[in-house]
Structures are given as structure tokens and as C-alpha cells.
């Protein structure tokens, strides 16, 4: 069976990673969460005081060659987790502290160049589902299936708020909504690889959809494309 590349782009908190993970598992494909990669670089920048109160982006750029990223399978959880310089940082990169800074880090051309190169190397053999902001437009412009996920800011903020509460973070809904809206603004207006729908991508608004309905629809889309390649 011929394998394809599946690119899933879209706004923050649209459930891209959840769907992409499940789709990859169902198809027997590799899953790559590019958002986790940008979050890991952001965590590095925060820990090294390159971003925050005393911002030092030139300092971060000088240290990019010190950043090693790796997805390591966790058999107990049936998923891969992000390791930064040999340390499991999966929980740390999902915090509001990182969410508040990640879009700023993702606007830096040198960071995007580094991570896009890593991502393209991961996808050379196809059989891959990758989600992010510029997968269908920059990383894999020739992907056989491109999906652009969207939902209303309120729906996305509600989902994100529930996730953070379940992790034990003390946040308000208003804080989360503001973060979602600000990330939308930064992601859509940045000069380097702004978030936008590829011309040949299928737009998928999941504002009023449950997870099962989303998965079934996208899985059927993927299967039709795969079958057409036989």
C-alpha cells in the first residue's frame, strides 16, 4: 500500500494534535507534533532567560546549536513525548507559561529554519501525519492531503481552559481566551511563514463537533486519498 504525507494546519486549540495522533495510529503512520518542537525551544529560551523580563533574542540565536529535540515513545501511554537535550519536558511545554511565549519564538526566522529542516528530514519516507501552522504551505507543500482546522475563539478557549484545569493550573477563562486571541493575531501576521490555509487544503471547522465525529470524517478523507493512489 502506497503511503502519503498528511499535513494538518490550523489555529491554536483546534485539537490538531489529538486528531493527528489518532489518525496516525489508525493508519500505522508516524506522528510529528511540530507545536511541541516550538514549545520545547520556547521552554529552553525561558529557562535560559532569553525571553521574559530580560529578553535576549540574539543570545538565543547564538545557542540554537545547543538545542537537541527528540520524540521518544512512551509505551505505557501509547504516545511519543518531547525530550529537550535528553530531558522529558512533555508536561512543562504544555503550561500557560510556555503558551504565552511560544508564538513570539515561532516568529523568529532562524528558529523556523532550524525546525523546518528537522521536520522535512522526518518526512522523507512519507507515511507521516504532521500538524502545525505551516506544514501544508512550507514544510510539505506537496503533501497529498492537507487539512486546515479552525473553530471559534470561544470554543477553542473553552477546550483549552478545561485542559489546563485538569492539569491543575490556576487560570481563568478570560486569561485563556485572551491568550488564544493573541496567538491568533501573532501567528496570522508574522512575517515568516504566517498561519494561512494552503490553496489546496480542506477547511475543517470543528466548533460544534465532538471528537468522534471529527476523527471519522478526517479518517475517511485520508482513506479516500490513500485508496486513490493504489
C-alpha positions as CSV (number, residue, x, y, z in Angstrom):
1,X,0.0,0.0,0.0
2,X,1.4,3.4,-1.0
3,X,1.9,5.8,1.8
4,X,1.2,9.5,1.7
5,X,2.0,12.6,3.7
6,X,-0.8,14.3,5.7
7,X,-0.4,17.9,6.7
8,X,-2.8,19.3,9.4
9,X,-2.6,23.0,10.0
10,X,-4.8,25.4,11.9
11,X,-5.4,27.8,14.8
12,X,-4.3,27.0,18.3
13,X,-6.5,24.8,20.4
14,X,-8.5,23.3,17.5
15,X,-7.5,19.8,18.5
16,X,-5.0,19.3,15.7
17,X,-2.6,17.2,17.8
18,X,-5.4,15.0,19.2
19,X,-6.8,14.2,15.7
20,X,-3.3,13.9,14.1
21,X,-2.2,11.4,16.8
22,X,-5.2,9.2,16.5
23,X,-5.2,9.4,12.7
24,X,-1.5,8.3,12.6
25,X,-2.3,5.4,14.9
26,X,-5.2,4.3,12.8
27,X,-3.2,4.4,9.6
28,X,0.0,2.9,11.1
29,X,1.8,6.2,10.3
30,X,4.4,8.3,12.2
31,X,3.0,11.3,14.0
32,X,5.0,14.5,14.5
33,X,3.7,17.3,16.7
34,X,5.6,20.4,15.4
35,X,3.9,22.5,18.1
36,X,5.8,20.5,20.7
37,X,9.0,21.4,18.9
38,X,8.3,25.1,19.1
39,X,7.2,24.8,22.7
40,X,10.4,23.0,23.6
41,X,12.5,25.8,22.1
42,X,10.4,28.3,24.0
43,X,11.0,26.4,27.2
44,X,14.7,26.4,26.5
45,X,14.5,30.2,26.0
46,X,12.6,30.7,29.2
47,X,14.9,28.5,31.3
48,X,18.0,30.3,29.9
49,X,16.4,33.8,30.5
50,X,16.4,34.6,26.8
51,X,12.8,35.6,26.9
52,X,10.6,37.2,29.5
53,X,11.5,40.2,31.6
54,X,15.1,40.4,30.2
55,X,14.6,39.5,26.6
56,X,17.8,38.4,24.7
57,X,16.9,37.0,21.3
58,X,20.4,37.4,19.9
59,X,21.6,35.3,22.9
60,X,19.0,32.6,22.0
61,X,20.2,32.6,18.4
62,X,23.8,32.0,19.4
63,X,22.6,28.9,21.4
64,X,20.4,27.3,18.8
65,X,23.0,24.7,18.1
66,X,22.8,23.6,21.7
67,X,19.2,22.5,21.3
68,X,18.5,18.8,20.7
69,X,14.9,17.7,20.2
70,X,13.7,14.1,20.1
71,X,10.3,12.4,20.2
72,X,10.6,9.3,22.5
73,X,7.9,6.7,22.5
74,X,6.2,6.1,25.9
75,X,4.8,2.6,25.6
76,X,2.7,2.9,28.8
77,X,0.9,5.9,27.5
78,X,0.9,4.8,23.8
79,X,2.4,8.1,22.6
80,X,5.7,9.8,22.0
81,X,6.9,12.5,24.3
82,X,9.1,15.5,23.7
83,X,12.7,15.4,25.0
84,X,14.8,18.6,25.2
85,X,18.5,17.9,25.5
86,X,17.8,14.5,26.9
87,X,15.2,15.5,29.4
88,X,11.4,14.7,29.2
89,X,9.7,18.1,29.0
90,X,6.3,16.9,27.8
91,X,4.4,18.3,30.9
92,X,6.4,21.6,31.1
93,X,5.8,22.6,27.4
94,X,2.0,22.4,27.9
95,X,1.9,25.1,30.6
96,X,0.4,28.6,30.2
97,X,3.9,30.0,30.9
98,X,5.1,28.4,27.6
99,X,1.8,29.1,25.8
100,X,2.2,32.9,26.5
101,X,5.6,33.0,24.8
102,X,5.5,30.3,22.0
103,X,4.1,32.5,19.3
104,X,6.8,35.0,19.8
105,X,9.5,32.4,19.5
106,X,7.8,31.0,16.4
107,X,8.1,34.3,14.6
108,X,11.9,34.1,14.6
109,X,13.2,33.2,11.2
110,X,16.3,31.3,12.4
111,X,14.1,29.1,14.7
112,X,11.7,28.3,12.0
113,X,14.5,27.5,9.6
114,X,16.1,25.1,12.1
115,X,12.8,23.3,12.9
116,X,11.5,23.1,9.3
117,X,14.8,21.4,8.3
118,X,14.3,18.9,11.1
119,X,10.7,18.3,10.1
120,X,11.4,17.8,6.4
121,X,14.0,15.2,7.2
122,X,11.5,13.3,9.4
123,X,9.1,13.1,6.4
124,X,11.4,11.9,3.6
125,X,9.9,8.4,3.6
126,X,6.2,9.5,3.7
127,X,3.8,7.6,5.9
128,X,3.6,10.6,8.2
129,X,1.0,12.8,9.8
130,X,2.3,16.2,10.9
131,X,0.4,19.1,12.5
132,X,1.4,22.7,13.0
133,X,1.0,26.1,11.4
134,X,2.9,25.9,8.1
135,X,3.0,22.2,7.3
136,X,0.9,22.4,4.1
137,X,2.4,25.7,3.0
138,X,6.1,25.5,3.9
139,X,7.2,22.1,5.3
140,X,5.3,19.8,2.9
141,X,3.7,21.9,0.1
142,X,3.4,18.7,-1.9
143,X,1.5,16.7,0.8
144,X,-1.2,14.5,-0.7
145,X,-3.7,15.5,1.9
146,X,-3.8,19.0,3.6
147,X,-6.4,19.8,6.3
148,X,-6.8,23.3,7.8
149,X,-8.6,23.1,11.2
150,X,-10.5,26.1,12.6
151,X,-13.1,26.8,15.3
152,X,-14.4,29.9,17.0
153,X,-12.2,31.5,19.6
154,X,-14.8,30.8,22.3
155,X,-14.9,27.1,21.5
156,X,-11.1,26.9,21.5
157,X,-10.7,28.8,24.7
158,X,-13.3,26.6,26.5
159,X,-11.4,23.4,25.4
160,X,-8.0,24.8,26.4
161,X,-9.4,26.1,29.8
162,X,-10.7,22.6,30.7
163,X,-7.4,21.0,29.7
164,X,-5.4,23.4,31.9
165,X,-7.8,22.9,34.9
166,X,-7.5,19.2,34.5
167,X,-3.7,19.6,34.8
168,X,-4.0,21.5,38.0
169,X,-3.1,25.0,36.6
170,X,-4.8,28.0,38.2
171,X,-6.1,30.1,35.3
172,X,-9.3,32.0,34.4
173,X,-11.3,31.5,31.3
174,X,-10.7,35.2,30.4
175,X,-6.9,34.6,30.6
176,X,-7.1,31.6,28.3
177,X,-9.4,33.4,25.8
178,X,-7.0,36.4,25.7
179,X,-4.1,34.0,25.0
180,X,-6.0,32.3,22.2
181,X,-6.8,35.6,20.5
182,X,-3.3,37.0,20.9
183,X,-1.8,33.8,19.5
184,X,-4.1,34.0,16.5
185,X,-3.0,37.6,15.9
186,X,0.7,36.8,16.1
187,X,0.5,33.6,14.1
188,X,-1.5,35.2,11.3
189,X,0.5,38.4,11.0
190,X,4.1,37.2,11.5
191,X,6.5,37.9,8.5
192,X,7.9,34.4,8.4
193,X,5.6,31.6,7.4
194,X,2.3,33.2,8.7
195,X,-0.6,30.9,9.5
196,X,-2.7,30.6,6.4
197,X,-4.7,28.0,4.6
198,X,-3.0,26.3,1.7
199,X,-4.9,26.8,-1.6
200,X,-5.4,23.0,-1.9
201,X,-6.2,22.4,1.8
202,X,-9.6,21.2,3.0
203,X,-11.0,23.6,5.6
204,X,-12.5,21.8,8.7
205,X,-14.5,23.8,11.2
206,X,-15.0,21.7,14.3
207,X,-16.6,24.4,16.6
208,X,-19.7,22.2,17.1
209,X,-18.2,18.7,16.5
210,X,-17.3,16.1,19.0
211,X,-14.0,14.2,18.8
212,X,-15.5,11.0,17.3
213,X,-17.3,12.9,14.5
214,X,-14.1,14.8,13.7
215,X,-12.0,11.7,13.6
216,X,-14.4,9.7,11.5
217,X,-14.6,12.5,8.9
218,X,-10.9,13.1,8.7
219,X,-10.1,9.4,8.7
220,X,-12.5,8.9,5.8
221,X,-10.8,11.7,3.9
222,X,-7.4,10.2,4.4
223,X,-8.5,6.7,3.4
224,X,-10.1,8.0,0.1
225,X,-6.8,9.8,-0.8
226,X,-4.7,6.7,0.1
227,X,-7.1,4.4,-2.0
228,X,-6.8,6.8,-4.9
229,X,-3.0,6.2,-5.0
230,X,-3.4,2.4,-5.4
